[in-house]
Amino acid sequence: MERLPIPVPTDTQRNSIGKLAQQITEKAQQRYEVRRKTTHRIHSDLGTPNKKPNQRLTEWWNLSFKEFRDELGKSFKLDISVKDRDDWEALLRDRSTEIKRLTEEMVSLETDLNAAVNTSMANGSLILPQTLLQLSHKPNHPLDPRHLLFSPLLLLLLFLSSYPLRLLTT
């Protein structure tokens, strides 16, 4: 069996890649926390103790306020009182904006991570698959931080352990 030549990154490259992976992980944790807190608030303030929110309601940041209210009706058989609607609409809008901002920052950092890894692999024998990074932003994908909070860290560990990442795309 022939061994693939694997270039060894410099200490500077490792540090740069490590910092990027840490930043991505921090953003993923922040995004997860916004999702978790808001879903908890929805369930505790608007839900019922014996019934959990349906799938669409747990992905509230993807819903318009009207769709959100429709899902409340389907999931909990209730609606938000007229006097509380403005507050709920503002809260959901602010938290959705926060999730979008954090996701955009993660995408930017992951693009930088991808470039740093590919640059450190000067002979091109290994490539950090972009599809793996892009999948981490699709809801319900195993690399979504809700399922695997430290997916960028996993990618870094694969890189640092000199695992032939190209095999992941075949």
CNS distance restraints for C-alpha pairs under 8 A (distance, minus, plus):
assign (resid   4 and name CA) (resid 125 and name CA) 7.66 0.50 0.50
assign (resid   5 and name CA) (resid 125 and name CA) 7.06 0.50 0.50
assign (resid   6 and name CA) (resid 121 and name CA) 7.96 0.50 0.50
assign (resid   6 and name CA) (resid 125 and name CA) 6.73 0.50 0.50
assign (resid   6 and name CA) (resid 126 and name CA) 7.42 0.50 0.50
assign (resid   6 and name CA) (resid 162 and name CA) 6.83 0.50 0.50
assign (resid   6 and name CA) (resid 164 and name CA) 8.00 0.50 0.50
assign (resid   7 and name CA) (resid 120 and name CA) 7.91 0.50 0.50
assign (resid   7 and name CA) (resid 121 and name CA) 6.00 0.50 0.50
assign (resid   7 and name CA) (resid 122 and name CA) 7.39 0.50 0.50
assign (resid   7 and name CA) (resid 123 and name CA) 7.41 0.50 0.50
assign (resid   8 and name CA) (resid 121 and name CA) 7.80 0.50 0.50
assign (resid   9 and name CA) (resid  13 and name CA) 5.81 0.50 0.50
assign (resid   9 and name CA) (resid  14 and name CA) 6.21 0.50 0.50
assign (resid   9 and name CA) (resid 120 and name CA) 5.65 0.50 0.50
assign (resid   9 and name CA) (resid 121 and name CA) 7.23 0.50 0.50
assign (resid  10 and name CA) (resid  14 and name CA) 6.18 0.50 0.50
assign (resid  10 and name CA) (resid 120 and name CA) 7.82 0.50 0.50
assign (resid  11 and name CA) (resid  15 and name CA) 6.06 0.50 0.50
assign (resid  12 and name CA) (resid  16 and name CA) 6.10 0.50 0.50
assign (resid  13 and name CA) (resid  17 and name CA) 6.06 0.50 0.50
assign (resid  13 and name CA) (resid 116 and name CA) 7.34 0.50 0.50
assign (resid  13 and name CA) (resid 120 and name CA) 6.51 0.50 0.50
assign (resid  14 and name CA) (resid  18 and name CA) 5.90 0.50 0.50
assign (resid  14 and name CA) (resid 160 and name CA) 7.88 0.50 0.50
assign (resid  15 and name CA) (resid  19 and name CA) 6.07 0.50 0.50
assign (resid  16 and name CA) (resid  20 and name CA) 6.31 0.50 0.50
assign (resid  16 and name CA) (resid 116 and name CA) 7.61 0.50 0.50
assign (resid  17 and name CA) (resid  21 and name CA) 6.16 0.50 0.50
assign (resid  17 and name CA) (resid 113 and name CA) 6.13 0.50 0.50
assign (resid  17 and name CA) (resid 116 and name CA) 6.42 0.50 0.50
assign (resid  17 and name CA) (resid 117 and name CA) 6.98 0.50 0.50
assign (resid  17 and name CA) (resid 156 and name CA) 7.41 0.50 0.50
assign (resid  18 and name CA) (resid  22 and name CA) 6.12 0.50 0.50
assign (resid  18 and name CA) (resid 156 and name CA) 7.06 0.50 0.50
assign (resid  19 and name CA) (resid  23 and name CA) 6.16 0.50 0.50
assign (resid  20 and name CA) (resid  24 and name CA) 6.19 0.50 0.50
assign (resid  20 and name CA) (resid 109 and name CA) 6.42 0.50 0.50
assign (resid  20 and name CA) (resid 110 and name CA) 7.64 0.50 0.50
assign (resid  20 and name CA) (resid 112 and name CA) 7.53 0.50 0.50
assign (resid  20 and name CA) (resid 113 and name CA) 5.99 0.50 0.50
assign (resid  21 and name CA) (resid  25 and name CA) 6.14 0.50 0.50
assign (resid  21 and name CA) (resid 110 and name CA) 7.93 0.50 0.50
assign (resid  21 and name CA) (resid 113 and name CA) 7.12 0.50 0.50
assign (resid  21 and name CA) (resid 152 and name CA) 5.58 0.50 0.50
assign (resid  21 and name CA) (resid 153 and name CA) 5.68 0.50 0.50
assign (resid  21 and name CA) (resid 156 and name CA) 6.58 0.50 0.50
assign (resid  22 and name CA) (resid  26 and name CA) 6.19 0.50 0.50
assign (resid  22 and name CA) (resid 152 and name CA) 7.99 0.50 0.50
assign (resid  22 and name CA) (resid 153 and name CA) 7.14 0.50 0.50
assign (resid  23 and name CA) (resid  27 and name CA) 6.25 0.50 0.50
assign (resid  23 and name CA) (resid 109 and name CA) 7.52 0.50 0.50
assign (resid  24 and name CA) (resid  28 and name CA) 6.12 0.50 0.50
assign (resid  24 and name CA) (resid 106 and name CA) 5.56 0.50 0.50
assign (resid  24 and name CA) (resid 109 and name CA) 6.33 0.50 0.50
assign (resid  24 and name CA) (resid 110 and name CA) 7.03 0.50 0.50
assign (resid  24 and name CA) (resid 152 and name CA) 6.46 0.50 0.50
assign (resid  25 and name CA) (resid  29 and name CA) 6.15 0.50 0.50
assign (resid  25 and name CA) (resid 149 and name CA) 7.35 0.50 0.50
assign (resid  25 and name CA) (resid 150 and name CA) 5.82 0.50 0.50
assign (resid  25 and name CA) (resid 151 and name CA) 7.70 0.50 0.50
assign (resid  25 and name CA) (resid 152 and name CA) 6.33 0.50 0.50
assign (resid  25 and name CA) (resid 153 and name CA) 6.81 0.50 0.50
assign (resid  26 and name CA) (resid  30 and name CA) 6.21 0.50 0.50
assign (resid  27 and name CA) (resid  31 and name CA) 6.10 0.50 0.50
assign (resid  27 and name CA) (resid 102 and name CA) 6.04 0.50 0.50
assign (resid  27 and name CA) (resid 103 and name CA) 7.79 0.50 0.50
assign (resid  27 and name CA) (resid 105 and name CA) 7.48 0.50 0.50
assign (resid  27 and name CA) (resid 106 and name CA) 6.34 0.50 0.50
assign (resid  28 and name CA) (resid  32 and name CA) 6.02 0.50 0.50
assign (resid  28 and name CA) (resid 102 and name CA) 7.58 0.50 0.50
assign (resid  28 and name CA) (resid 103 and name CA) 7.89 0.50 0.50
assign (resid  28 and name CA) (resid 106 and name CA) 7.29 0.50 0.50
assign (resid  28 and name CA) (resid 145 and name CA) 6.16 0.50 0.50
assign (resid  28 and name CA) (resid 149 and name CA) 6.66 0.50 0.50
assign (resid  28 and name CA) (resid 150 and name CA) 7.72 0.50 0.50
assign (resid  29 and name CA) (resid  33 and name CA) 6.09 0.50 0.50
assign (resid  29 and name CA) (resid 145 and name CA) 7.75 0.50 0.50
assign (resid  29 and name CA) (resid 149 and name CA) 6.85 0.50 0.50
assign (resid  30 and name CA) (resid  34 and name CA) 6.34 0.50 0.50
assign (resid  30 and name CA) (resid 102 and name CA) 7.63 0.50 0.50
assign (resid  31 and name CA) (resid  35 and name CA) 6.34 0.50 0.50
assign (resid  31 and name CA) (resid  98 and name CA) 7.74 0.50 0.50
assign (resid  31 and name CA) (resid  99 and name CA) 5.69 0.50 0.50
assign (resid  31 and name CA) (resid 102 and name CA) 6.12 0.50 0.50
assign (resid  31 and name CA) (resid 103 and name CA) 7.46 0.50 0.50
assign (resid  32 and name CA) (resid  36 and name CA) 6.00 0.50 0.50
assign (resid  32 and name CA) (resid 145 and name CA) 7.01 0.50 0.50
assign (resid  32 and name CA) (resid 146 and name CA) 6.36 0.50 0.50
assign (resid  33 and name CA) (resid  37 and name CA) 5.93 0.50 0.50
assign (resid  34 and name CA) (resid  38 and name CA) 6.11 0.50 0.50
assign (resid  34 and name CA) (resid  95 and name CA) 6.80 0.50 0.50
assign (resid  34 and name CA) (resid  98 and name CA) 7.79 0.50 0.50
assign (resid  34 and name CA) (resid  99 and name CA) 7.11 0.50 0.50
assign (resid  35 and name CA) (resid  39 and name CA) 6.01 0.50 0.50
assign (resid  35 and name CA) (resid  99 and name CA) 7.72 0.50 0.50
assign (resid  36 and name CA) (resid  40 and name CA) 6.04 0.50 0.50
assign (resid  37 and name CA) (resid  41 and name CA) 6.14 0.50 0.50
assign (resid  38 and name CA) (resid  42 and name CA) 6.14 0.50 0.50
assign (resid  38 and name CA) (resid  95 and name CA) 7.68 0.50 0.50
assign (resid  39 and name CA) (resid  43 and name CA) 6.19 0.50 0.50
assign (resid  39 and name CA) (resid  58 and name CA) 6.14 0.50 0.50
assign (resid  39 and name CA) (resid  60 and name CA) 7.75 0.50 0.50
assign (resid  40 and name CA) (resid  44 and name CA) 5.93 0.50 0.50
assign (resid  41 and name CA) (resid  45 and name CA) 5.69 0.50 0.50
assign (resid  41 and name CA) (resid  46 and name CA) 7.76 0.50 0.50
assign (resid  42 and name CA) (resid  46 and name CA) 5.38 0.50 0.50
assign (resid  42 and name CA) (resid  47 and name CA) 6.55 0.50 0.50
assign (resid  43 and name CA) (resid  47 and name CA) 4.40 0.50 0.50
assign (resid  43 and name CA) (resid  48 and name CA) 6.98 0.50 0.50
assign (resid  43 and name CA) (resid  52 and name CA) 7.11 0.50 0.50
assign (resid  43 and name CA) (resid  53 and name CA) 6.68 0.50 0.50
assign (resid  44 and name CA) (resid  48 and name CA) 7.31 0.50 0.50
assign (resid  44 and name CA) (resid  49 and name CA) 7.63 0.50 0.50
assign (resid  46 and name CA) (resid  72 and name CA) 7.91 0.50 0.50
assign (resid  46 and name CA) (resid  76 and name CA) 7.86 0.50 0.50
assign (resid  46 and name CA) (resid  78 and name CA) 7.95 0.50 0.50
assign (resid  46 and name CA) (resid  80 and name CA) 7.46 0.50 0.50
assign (resid  47 and name CA) (resid  51 and name CA) 7.16 0.50 0.50
assign (resid  47 and name CA) (resid  52 and name CA) 7.37 0.50 0.50
assign (resid  47 and name CA) (resid  53 and name CA) 7.29 0.50 0.50
assign (resid  47 and name CA) (resid  72 and name CA) 7.97 0.50 0.50
assign (resid  47 and name CA) (resid  76 and name CA) 5.81 0.50 0.50
assign (resid  48 and name CA) (resid  52 and name CA) 7.43 0.50 0.50
assign (resid  48 and name CA) (resid  76 and name CA) 6.69 0.50 0.50
assign (resid  51 and name CA) (resid  75 and name CA) 7.87 0.50 0.50
assign (resid  51 and name CA) (resid  76 and name CA) 7.19 0.50 0.50
assign (resid  52 and name CA) (resid  75 and name CA) 7.59 0.50 0.50
assign (resid  53 and name CA) (resid  57 and name CA) 5.71 0.50 0.50
assign (resid  53 and name CA) (resid  58 and name CA) 6.15 0.50 0.50
assign (resid  53 and name CA) (resid  72 and name CA) 7.89 0.50 0.50
assign (resid  53 and name CA) (resid  75 and name CA) 5.71 0.50 0.50
assign (resid  53 and name CA) (resid  76 and name CA) 7.36 0.50 0.50
assign (resid  54 and name CA) (resid  58 and name CA) 6.36 0.50 0.50
assign (resid  54 and name CA) (resid  71 and name CA) 7.68 0.50 0.50
assign (resid  54 and name CA) (resid  75 and name CA) 5.66 0.50 0.50
assign (resid  55 and name CA) (resid  59 and name CA) 6.61 0.50 0.50
assign (resid  56 and name CA) (resid  60 and name CA) 6.59 0.50 0.50
assign (resid  56 and name CA) (resid  63 and name CA) 7.99 0.50 0.50
assign (resid  56 and name CA) (resid  71 and name CA) 6.99 0.50 0.50
assign (resid  57 and name CA) (resid  68 and name CA) 6.70 0.50 0.50
assign (resid  57 and name CA) (resid  71 and name CA) 5.94 0.50 0.50
assign (resid  57 and name CA) (resid  72 and name CA) 7.13 0.50 0.50
assign (resid  57 and name CA) (resid  75 and name CA) 7.78 0.50 0.50
assign (resid  59 and name CA) (resid  63 and name CA) 7.44 0.50 0.50
assign (resid  60 and name CA) (resid  68 and name CA) 6.50 0.50 0.50
assign (resid  60 and name CA) (resid  92 and name CA) 7.79 0.50 0.50
assign (resid  61 and name CA) (resid  92 and name CA) 7.06 0.50 0.50
assign (resid  61 and name CA) (resid  93 and name CA) 7.95 0.50 0.50
assign (resid  61 and name CA) (resid  95 and name CA) 7.47 0.50 0.50
assign (resid  61 and name CA) (resid  96 and name CA) 4.84 0.50 0.50
assign (resid  61 and name CA) (resid  99 and name CA) 7.63 0.50 0.50
assign (resid  62 and name CA) (resid  96 and name CA) 7.77 0.50 0.50
assign (resid  63 and name CA) (resid  67 and name CA) 5.53 0.50 0.50
assign (resid  63 and name CA) (resid  68 and name CA) 5.66 0.50 0.50
assign (resid  64 and name CA) (resid  68 and name CA) 6.06 0.50 0.50
assign (resid  65 and name CA) (resid  69 and name CA) 6.21 0.50 0.50
assign (resid  65 and name CA) (resid  89 and name CA) 6.22 0.50 0.50
assign (resid  65 and name CA) (resid  92 and name CA) 7.87 0.50 0.50
assign (resid  66 and name CA) (resid  70 and name CA) 6.20 0.50 0.50
assign (resid  67 and name CA) (resid  71 and name CA) 6.16 0.50 0.50
assign (resid  68 and name CA) (resid  72 and name CA) 6.27 0.50 0.50
assign (resid  69 and name CA) (resid  73 and name CA) 6.38 0.50 0.50
assign (resid  69 and name CA) (resid  79 and name CA) 6.15 0.50 0.50
assign (resid  69 and name CA) (resid  80 and name CA) 7.14 0.50 0.50
assign (resid  70 and name CA) (resid  74 and name CA) 6.40 0.50 0.50
assign (resid  70 and name CA) (resid  79 and name CA) 7.94 0.50 0.50
assign (resid  71 and name CA) (resid  75 and name CA) 5.86 0.50 0.50
assign (resid  72 and name CA) (resid  76 and name CA) 5.49 0.50 0.50
assign (resid  72 and name CA) (resid  77 and name CA) 6.57 0.50 0.50
assign (resid  72 and name CA) (resid  78 and name CA) 6.09 0.50 0.50
assign (resid  72 and name CA) (resid  79 and name CA) 6.23 0.50 0.50
assign (resid  73 and name CA) (resid  77 and name CA) 4.23 0.50 0.50
assign (resid  73 and name CA) (resid  78 and name CA) 4.77 0.50 0.50
assign (resid  73 and name CA) (resid  79 and name CA) 5.90 0.50 0.50
assign (resid  74 and name CA) (resid  78 and name CA) 7.96 0.50 0.50
assign (resid  80 and name CA) (resid  84 and name CA) 6.43 0.50 0.50
assign (resid  80 and name CA) (resid  85 and name CA) 5.99 0.50 0.50
assign (resid  81 and name CA) (resid  85 and name CA) 6.30 0.50 0.50
assign (resid  82 and name CA) (resid  86 and name CA) 7.99 0.50 0.50
assign (resid  84 and name CA) (resid  88 and name CA) 6.27 0.50 0.50
assign (resid  85 and name CA) (resid  89 and name CA) 5.90 0.50 0.50
assign (resid  86 and name CA) (resid  90 and name CA) 6.09 0.50 0.50
assign (resid  87 and name CA) (resid  91 and name CA) 6.09 0.50 0.50
assign (resid  88 and name CA) (resid  92 and name CA) 6.07 0.50 0.50
assign (resid  89 and name CA) (resid  93 and name CA) 6.04 0.50 0.50
assign (resid  90 and name CA) (resid  94 and name CA) 6.04 0.50 0.50
assign (resid  91 and name CA) (resid  95 and name CA) 6.11 0.50 0.50
assign (resid  92 and name CA) (resid  96 and name CA) 5.86 0.50 0.50
assign (resid  93 and name CA) (resid  97 and name CA) 6.10 0.50 0.50
assign (resid  94 and name CA) (resid  98 and name CA) 6.25 0.50 0.50
assign (resid  95 and name CA) (resid  99 and name CA) 6.23 0.50 0.50
assign (resid  96 and name CA) (resid 100 and name CA) 6.17 0.50 0.50
assign (resid  97 and name CA) (resid 101 and name CA) 6.10 0.50 0.50
assign (resid  98 and name CA) (resid 102 and name CA) 6.14 0.50 0.50
assign (resid  99 and name CA) (resid 103 and name CA) 6.04 0.50 0.50
assign (resid 100 and name CA) (resid 104 and name CA) 6.14 0.50 0.50
assign (resid 101 and name CA) (resid 105 and name CA) 6.23 0.50 0.50
assign (resid 102 and name CA) (resid 106 and name CA) 6.14 0.50 0.50
assign (resid 103 and name CA) (resid 107 and name CA) 6.18 0.50 0.50
assign (resid 103 and name CA) (resid 137 and name CA) 7.57 0.50 0.50
assign (resid 104 and name CA) (resid 108 and name CA) 6.22 0.50 0.50
assign (resid 105 and name CA) (resid 109 and name CA) 6.12 0.50 0.50
assign (resid 106 and name CA) (resid 110 and name CA) 5.91 0.50 0.50
assign (resid 107 and name CA) (resid 111 and name CA) 6.08 0.50 0.50
assign (resid 107 and name CA) (resid 134 and name CA) 7.96 0.50 0.50
assign (resid 108 and name CA) (resid 112 and name CA) 6.34 0.50 0.50
assign (resid 109 and name CA) (resid 113 and name CA) 6.07 0.50 0.50
assign (resid 110 and name CA) (resid 114 and name CA) 5.98 0.50 0.50
assign (resid 110 and name CA) (resid 133 and name CA) 6.87 0.50 0.50
assign (resid 110 and name CA) (resid 152 and name CA) 7.89 0.50 0.50
assign (resid 111 and name CA) (resid 115 and name CA) 6.22 0.50 0.50
assign (resid 112 and name CA) (resid 116 and name CA) 6.06 0.50 0.50
assign (resid 113 and name CA) (resid 117 and name CA) 6.11 0.50 0.50
assign (resid 114 and name CA) (resid 118 and name CA) 6.10 0.50 0.50
assign (resid 114 and name CA) (resid 128 and name CA) 6.10 0.50 0.50
assign (resid 114 and name CA) (resid 130 and name CA) 7.23 0.50 0.50
assign (resid 115 and name CA) (resid 119 and name CA) 5.90 0.50 0.50
assign (resid 116 and name CA) (resid 120 and name CA) 6.11 0.50 0.50
assign (resid 117 and name CA) (resid 121 and name CA) 6.32 0.50 0.50
assign (resid 117 and name CA) (resid 127 and name CA) 7.59 0.50 0.50
assign (resid 117 and name CA) (resid 128 and name CA) 6.75 0.50 0.50
assign (resid 117 and name CA) (resid 159 and name CA) 7.91 0.50 0.50
assign (resid 118 and name CA) (resid 122 and name CA) 7.11 0.50 0.50
assign (resid 118 and name CA) (resid 124 and name CA) 7.17 0.50 0.50
assign (resid 118 and name CA) (resid 126 and name CA) 7.51 0.50 0.50
assign (resid 118 and name CA) (resid 127 and name CA) 5.96 0.50 0.50
assign (resid 118 and name CA) (resid 128 and name CA) 6.74 0.50 0.50
assign (resid 121 and name CA) (resid 125 and name CA) 6.91 0.50 0.50
assign (resid 121 and name CA) (resid 126 and name CA) 6.41 0.50 0.50
assign (resid 121 and name CA) (resid 127 and name CA) 7.65 0.50 0.50
assign (resid 126 and name CA) (resid 164 and name CA) 6.19 0.50 0.50
assign (resid 126 and name CA) (resid 165 and name CA) 6.09 0.50 0.50
assign (resid 126 and name CA) (resid 166 and name CA) 5.73 0.50 0.50
assign (resid 127 and name CA) (resid 165 and name CA) 6.29 0.50 0.50
assign (resid 127 and name CA) (resid 166 and name CA) 5.72 0.50 0.50
assign (resid 128 and name CA) (resid 165 and name CA) 6.18 0.50 0.50
assign (resid 128 and name CA) (resid 166 and name CA) 7.11 0.50 0.50
assign (resid 129 and name CA) (resid 133 and name CA) 7.02 0.50 0.50
assign (resid 129 and name CA) (resid 165 and name CA) 7.33 0.50 0.50
assign (resid 129 and name CA) (resid 166 and name CA) 7.06 0.50 0.50
assign (resid 129 and name CA) (resid 168 and name CA) 7.72 0.50 0.50
assign (resid 129 and name CA) (resid 169 and name CA) 6.74 0.50 0.50
assign (resid 130 and name CA) (resid 134 and name CA) 6.14 0.50 0.50
assign (resid 131 and name CA) (resid 135 and name CA) 6.00 0.50 0.50
assign (resid 132 and name CA) (resid 136 and name CA) 6.77 0.50 0.50
assign (resid 132 and name CA) (resid 143 and name CA) 7.98 0.50 0.50
assign (resid 133 and name CA) (resid 137 and name CA) 7.72 0.50 0.50
assign (resid 133 and name CA) (resid 152 and name CA) 7.91 0.50 0.50
assign (resid 134 and name CA) (resid 138 and name CA) 7.47 0.50 0.50
assign (resid 135 and name CA) (resid 141 and name CA) 6.65 0.50 0.50
assign (resid 135 and name CA) (resid 143 and name CA) 6.45 0.50 0.50
assign (resid 135 and name CA) (resid 144 and name CA) 7.22 0.50 0.50
assign (resid 136 and name CA) (resid 141 and name CA) 6.74 0.50 0.50
assign (resid 136 and name CA) (resid 142 and name CA) 7.57 0.50 0.50
assign (resid 136 and name CA) (resid 143 and name CA) 4.52 0.50 0.50
assign (resid 136 and name CA) (resid 144 and name CA) 4.43 0.50 0.50
assign (resid 136 and name CA) (resid 145 and name CA) 6.84 0.50 0.50
assign (resid 136 and name CA) (resid 151 and name CA) 7.42 0.50 0.50
assign (resid 137 and name CA) (resid 141 and name CA) 7.79 0.50 0.50
assign (resid 137 and name CA) (resid 143 and name CA) 7.71 0.50 0.50
assign (resid 137 and name CA) (resid 144 and name CA) 5.71 0.50 0.50
assign (resid 137 and name CA) (resid 145 and name CA) 8.00 0.50 0.50
assign (resid 138 and name CA) (resid 144 and name CA) 6.35 0.50 0.50
assign (resid 139 and name CA) (resid 144 and name CA) 6.31 0.50 0.50
assign (resid 140 and name CA) (resid 144 and name CA) 6.33 0.50 0.50
assign (resid 140 and name CA) (resid 146 and name CA) 7.99 0.50 0.50
assign (resid 140 and name CA) (resid 147 and name CA) 7.60 0.50 0.50
assign (resid 141 and name CA) (resid 147 and name CA) 7.66 0.50 0.50
assign (resid 142 and name CA) (resid 147 and name CA) 5.68 0.50 0.50
assign (resid 142 and name CA) (resid 148 and name CA) 6.54 0.50 0.50
assign (resid 143 and name CA) (resid 147 and name CA) 6.41 0.50 0.50
assign (resid 143 and name CA) (resid 148 and name CA) 5.49 0.50 0.50
assign (resid 143 and name CA) (resid 149 and name CA) 7.90 0.50 0.50
assign (resid 143 and name CA) (resid 151 and name CA) 5.96 0.50 0.50
assign (resid 144 and name CA) (resid 148 and name CA) 6.04 0.50 0.50
assign (resid 144 and name CA) (resid 149 and name CA) 7.23 0.50 0.50
assign (resid 144 and name CA) (resid 151 and name CA) 7.70 0.50 0.50
assign (resid 145 and name CA) (resid 149 and name CA) 3.86 0.50 0.50
assign (resid 145 and name CA) (resid 150 and name CA) 6.59 0.50 0.50
assign (resid 145 and name CA) (resid 151 and name CA) 6.64 0.50 0.50
assign (resid 150 and name CA) (resid 154 and name CA) 6.27 0.50 0.50
assign (resid 151 and name CA) (resid 155 and name CA) 6.34 0.50 0.50
assign (resid 152 and name CA) (resid 156 and name CA) 6.25 0.50 0.50
assign (resid 153 and name CA) (resid 157 and name CA) 6.13 0.50 0.50
assign (resid 154 and name CA) (resid 158 and name CA) 6.18 0.50 0.50
assign (resid 155 and name CA) (resid 159 and name CA) 6.19 0.50 0.50
assign (resid 156 and name CA) (resid 160 and name CA) 6.04 0.50 0.50
assign (resid 157 and name CA) (resid 161 and name CA) 5.91 0.50 0.50
assign (resid 158 and name CA) (resid 162 and name CA) 6.40 0.50 0.50
assign (resid 158 and name CA) (resid 163 and name CA) 5.44 0.50 0.50
assign (resid 158 and name CA) (resid 165 and name CA) 7.26 0.50 0.50
assign (resid 159 and name CA) (resid 163 and name CA) 6.14 0.50 0.50
assign (resid 159 and name CA) (resid 165 and name CA) 7.36 0.50 0.50
assign (resid 164 and name CA) (resid 168 and name CA) 7.95 0.50 0.50
assign (resid 165 and name CA) (resid 169 and name CA) 7.63 0.50 0.50
assign (resid 166 and name CA) (resid 170 and name CA) 7.21 0.50 0.50
